[in-house]
């Protein structure tokens, strides 16, 4: 009986740790998604830069950085 109790307690601790980790990951992901959405909204409202323009620039970023370093 005591071994079963130890296994149950260990399982509860592991389950709690995994659940806590999952909550932290979800919170961080949501915070990042909200931040990105706010930046895109500000760019669109105040500067007229749409999400497509931003995405195109992100895709060209490695080439732009290479050109800056090479010159």
Protein Blocks (a to p, Z undefined) as FASTA:
>chain_A
ZZmmmmmmmmmmmmmmmmmmmmmmmmmmmmmmmmmmmmmmmmmmmnopafklmmmmmmmm
mmmmmmmmmZZ
